[in-house]
Every structure is written in C-alpha cells, then in structure tokens.
Amino acid sequence: MNDNRRVRFTRTAVLLLLSAGYTLAGPEYRPDENPPLLELKKMVAARTISGGETDVYRFAAAAGQFAQVTVFQDGADVVVTLLDGEGHVLTAVDRPNSTSGPEKASIIVPKDGSVYVRIASLSKSAPLGRYDITLSELRPPQPLDGSRILAEQAVSKGEALRARGDGESLHNSVDQFERACVEWELLQDNYELAVALYGLGLAQRALGQSQRAVGSFDRSASLFRSLGDPHGQAIAETGLGWALHYVGEHALAIAEFSNALDLRLELKDMYGQALTLFGLGSAYAFSNDTSAAVLNFSKSLALRRELGDRRGEALCLIGIGKLQLQLNKPAAARESLEKAFSILQESPNKEGQGDALSHLGWTYKQLGLGDRAHDLLEKSI
C-alpha cells in the first residue's frame, strides 16, 4: 500500500472513531415516531420547507458502512444533520451554495441501527422552498471517503465561523476553507471545489483581503461556468463584483455584476436579482454615474419590497438618499433616509443605523434644521 492510500485509510479509521465519539454529547433529537424511511438510490422528490420548519427521515445501516445523504436544494437553504438512533449528532453540513445545489452529508456509521436525517431551514424567516432527498451511498468504506468527510466538515466549519463575523473567527474560516480546497482538489470534485472557493472568497472579503478574494471568486466562477451551473456562476460573479468594487476596479465590477444579473434573470431568481442590482447601484455610484446608480438602487428597492425584505429595502433607501443628497435634493433625501431609519429601528440588528443617521443629519443641515442635524450627527458617532 503506497503512502497516500495508507493516509486515506487512516483518515477513514480516525473518522470512524470520531463518529462513535459524538455519542459523548447529549442527545439532540429523540424521535417520537418513525419518520419516512429512505431507500438506497430512491429519491424523495419535491418536498417543501419554509423558515422554522424541520423534516426528519431515517435509514438502516450497519456499523462501519460509509453512508451519504444528498439533499438537492431548489429555493431552500437547508442544514442537513445526521444523527444516531439515540439522537446524537454524527455530522451536520451547510455549504455556502445558498438556495440551489446539493448538500451532501457523509459519515462512517458508528453502530448498527437507524440513522436519522434532519432537514432544517437555515433561516427562520426563509420563504417556501423545495428540496429532493436521496440516500445516495451505503456501502463499505473506500480509501477516499475519509478525505470527503474531512472536506465536507471543513466547508461547514468554515461557513459557521464566517457567520460569526469577528476577526478571529474569520481567520479560522479562511483556514477551514483553504483546507477544504486542498481536499476537494485531491478528490477532483470541481463542484465542491467551486463552492469552497466561493466560501473562501466571502471570508477573505469580510477580513478586508479583497485582492485575495478576487482570485478566489474568479476561480470559483470559472469552475461553475465549466460545469454549466448558472446559479453557482451567478453567486460567484456577484462575489467577484463586490471584491473588484472594494479594490477600486469599479468598471470591472460593473461587468461582473451585469453578467451575474443576466443569469439571475434567466433563473428568475428575484432575491439574487435584488442583491446584484444593489451591487450595480453601488459600483455606478463610485463611478460617478449617478443616474445609473439611482436606477439600479430603485430596481433593487422594488424587488426588496415585493419580497418583503425590510432590511434590504432600508439599505436601498440609504443608497438612494445618499445620491439625492449629492444631487442637492435634500427634501427627497430626507424622505428616503427617514424611511430607511424607521425600518432599521424595527430590527434588533442595528447595523446600518449609524450610516442612515449620519446622512440624515447632513440632510437636516442642508434644510436649515441645525439643532436636529447636530443631534443626529452626535448619535451616529
């Protein structure tokens, strides 16, 4: 046996022990009744799920088998958790592929009996979406299975760390995504590599490493393009647009956002269209094309309102208000910014309030409302 094969068999053995070790934690799920049974290679199609909902399935397996469940997301962003018969978590996966594409959860089964599969919507406020679920693999372990399990876990850990948002977590997120990229390249799985590169780009951009993020997003977009995956290509090109925007390449950012928007329109992805139009508005604003910026912010605003995305609505109003202030239209700016601030006050997430207050303060100053301007500018600091 060569060294590489020995390492991979060792990884599988280690993961078997780790899977068994999960039972040291308290049970997370205790089934009250028998959920639907998954049969090997037989898809359960077109299930619906919305925010706050959870579905549970089960399958029978023997200790030491490699098991993989594939959940194909279609408008639903879900977390897939595998648990043993006592409710202890064996693995949980969530890739940064948003509401489209596969979530694969793989394990070495720790003991004979039932394995439960829990499908939960990532966001409590998520709209209704669909998914298909298949028990895609149930067999003796093979040399590369350990690498696959490690790669899945690295991506999921990277995404969870990125969501925390603090500096240490973001640095650790980058490490996890980079580790995953190495494993997926070893496995020659270009879809998974593209997803990991996209997550890496998001973490790098959040750390202020926008130039590095440009490279990660560009590789991700190229891979998705070669795979014929328009959703993946659109999210990667949107990420690339933002990274280029942050490094001052506004014309290139506009080109990437425009490509992504064409794909989102073909996919009828309204939420994605709203995000991409907002990016176009911002890039045009920094390119001093005010009319194009207002047009794109306004289109994004209309979609956000149709989708019931209140926070997104507020961000669009702030963008429009800033431009109206630049155009010396303080009355219109006041209306936009007051609406934005009112919406942001409804949310426990205070991000964006300072920006709205600051520009609203300057708007009041232009309108000759000095006392109110002073108060708001102080609050925005």
HUNORFEN-V262742 format. One line per field, one symbol per residue. ss: DSSP state (@ for helix, = for strand, . for the rest). phi: phi as a letter, one per 20 degrees, with the letter a starting at -180 (. if undefined). psi: psi as a letter, one per 20 degrees, with the letter a starting at -180 (. if undefined). Layout:
ss: ???
phi: ???
psi: ???
This chain:
ss: ..@@@@@@@@@@@@@@@@@@@@@@...........==..=...======....========...===========..======.....=====......=========....=========.......============....@@@@@@@@@@@@@@@@@@@@..@@@@@@@@@@@@@@@@@@@@@..@@@@@@@@@@@@@@@@@...@@@@@@@@@@@@@@@@@@..@@@@@@@@@@@@@@@@@...@@@@@@@@@@@@@@@@@@..@@@@@@@@@@@@@@@@@...@@@@@@@@@@@@@@@@@@..@@@@@@@@@@@@@@@@@...@@@@@@@@@@@@@@@@.......@@@@@@@@@@@@@@...@@@@@@@@@@@.
phi: .fffffffffgffffffffffffffffdbcfebffgeedgmdfedlfdbcgnecdccbbebdgnfeccdddeecncecddcdcefenefeabcbeedmdboedddcbeffbfpedddddcffdfdfffccbdcbfebbaffcgefffffffgfffffgffffffnegffffffggffffffffffgeldfffffffffffffffffeneffffgffffffffffffemdfffffffffgfgfffgfeneffffgffgffffgffffelefffffffffffgfffffemdfffffgfffffgfffffemefffgfffffgffgffffeldffffgffffffffffffefeegnfffffgfffffgffenegfffffffffff
psi: prgghgghhggggghgggghihihrqqhpophrorqppqpjopoqlqqqrpiqpqprrqprqpiqpppppoopnjpoqppppqaijjpphqpqoqljcjqrqopoqrophrqaqpqopopphphjqrprrqqppnhporqqrhihggggggghggggggghhhhirgghhghgggghhggggghggilnhghggghhgggggggghijlhghhggghgggggghghiknhgggghghgggggggghjjmhghggggggghggghghikngghggghhgggggghgijkngghggghhhggggggghikngghgghghggggghhghjlmhgggggghhgghgghhhqioipigggggghhghghghjjmgghggghhghi.
